[in-house]
Amino acid sequence: MKELFDLLRKKERKVLGITVLLLLVSLVFYSFIGLGEKRRYFRLNELFSHGEKNIQDLKTSRDEKKLEWNRWKEASLDIKDLKNNYFYNKEDIIQDLRQDLEKVFRRNGIPSPRIKYNYNGLEVEKINNMTASFNIEGHYHLVRKFIYDLENFQKFLIIEKIDFSEINTNSGVLKIKLAVAGYYYEK
């Protein structure tokens, strides 16, 4: 091998020496710095993958929260709709309840009876009711239609009690005492 180096000229030896020196420097650079950078790259790549997973989890959580928020907004709109269209106002409940009962009486051809009103406190927060008690009489189909109209009225009119005071089997006339509750929302 020494003979080979002896055959080289001084300039060629110098170039070969520089080349070997550069090769050694690059080998040392690769050993100490390059391998460290490679390890650092893999750690950063793993950290990046973990960060992407966290971002995806956060996006999923955000979408779920948006969906839940939209549900609450819809529920809020439904509550406003209930308050405005189905509950009575506390201040006007007697007049409004009387007028609504009159509408149902007129639609069914029943003369307006004397009505007794009574406020009832409920356990539910801000929701109370007023009960209207009255007697009506009529044939079975008329009474059935009247009860159906009460139960399907736009506002919350709920039949709380029905007492059959007299049933005439010969004429088919029923005399009943009803307790109808109208619900109102206290602001």
C-alpha positions, 0 to 999 in steps of 0.5 A, a space after each residue: 500500500 505504501 508503494 501506491 502512495 509513493 507513485 503519487 505526486 506531491 500534489 495528488 498526495 495533498 488532494 488525497 490527504 484533503 479528501 481523507 481529512 474531509 471524509 474524516 470530518 464528515 464522518 465525525 460530523 455525521 457521528 456526533 451531529 447528524 445522528 443527534 439531529 436524526 434522533 431529534 427529527 424522530 422525536 419532533 416527528 412523534 411530537 408532531 403526530 401527538 400534536 395532530 392527534 390533540 388538535 383532532 381531539 380538540 376539533 371533535 370536542 369543539 364540534 360536540 360543544 357547538 352541537 350542544 350549544 345549538 341544542 341549547 339555543 333551540 331549547 331556549 327558542 322552544 322555551 320562549 315559544 312556550 312562554 309566549 304561545 302556550 302559557 298565560 300571563 300572570 296578570 291577565 290569566 283570569 280574563 284570558 282563561 275566561 275568554 278561552 273557555 268561552 271560545 270552547 263553550 261557543 264552538 261546542 254550543 254549550 251555554 256558559 256556566 258559572 265558573 269558580 276560579 282558584 289559584 294553585 301554587 305548584 312546586 315547579 319553579 315559576 310555573 303555577 296554575 289557576 283552576 276553573 271549576 264549572 258544571 256542564 251538561 249535554 249528550 255524550 257526544 257533545 261532552 266528548 267533543 267539548 273535552 277534546 277541544 279543551 285538551 287540544 286547545 292552543 294554550 295549556 288547558 288541562 282537565 284536572 278533574 271530572 266528576 260525573 254528577 248525574 248520568 241519565 241513561 234514558 235521555 243520554 244526558 250527562 251532568 259533569 263537574 270539571 276542573 280545568 287548569 290554565 298554566 301561567 309563567 311567573 317572570 
